[in-house]
Amino acid sequence: MKAIILSMVTGLIFLSTNCDRQNSEEHMQLTGTIESQGITSYQYGTHTLNTEDEFYALKSDKVSLDEYIGKEVTISGSKIEGYPVDGGPDYILVTQVKE
């Protein structure tokens, strides 16, 4: 009986962690102005996206974000798991940029 209960609890824990992981990898679109990132207290990201009410730290392996500095764009990407830290912004892995 204990083994069955233990197996059920373990299964529920496994399912809940997988659901959380899927939520953190959801694709998102944000619109704002890309800026180069200088020295920050949170120390992650290469650029920022400033929207009307938020800002996000960005990085990309597919897109040269430098080409869009100072421009109003819509980015597509996903949140990077484990962020924000040190009071910093959400960290977004950018997969596409549209002007």
Residue, then its C-alpha position, 0 to 999 in steps of 0.5 A: m500500500k505504501a509503495i502504491i501511494l509513494s508511486m502516485v506521489t512521485g508521478l504527480i510531482f513528475l507531472s507538475t514539474n513537466c507542466d511548469r517547464q512547458n509554461s516557462e518555454e511558451h512562445m511570446q511576442l513583445t513590442g518595444t524599442i531595442e537598446s544596447q545593454g550597458i553595465t547592469s546590476y543583474q548582469y545578463g542579456t546583451h540588449t533590452l526591449n523597452t515597452e510602454d510599461e516594462f523592460y526585458a533583457l534579451k539575447s539571441d543566437k539567431v538574430s543580430l540584435d545590433e541591427y535593431i538598436g533604437k528601432e520599434v520592433t516586435i520580437s518573438g521568443s521565449k522566457i529563459e528559465g531561472y530568470p529574473v534574478d537580482g531584481g532584474p527583468d525577465y530574460i528573453l531568448v529572441t528567435q525573430v524580430k519584425e520591424 
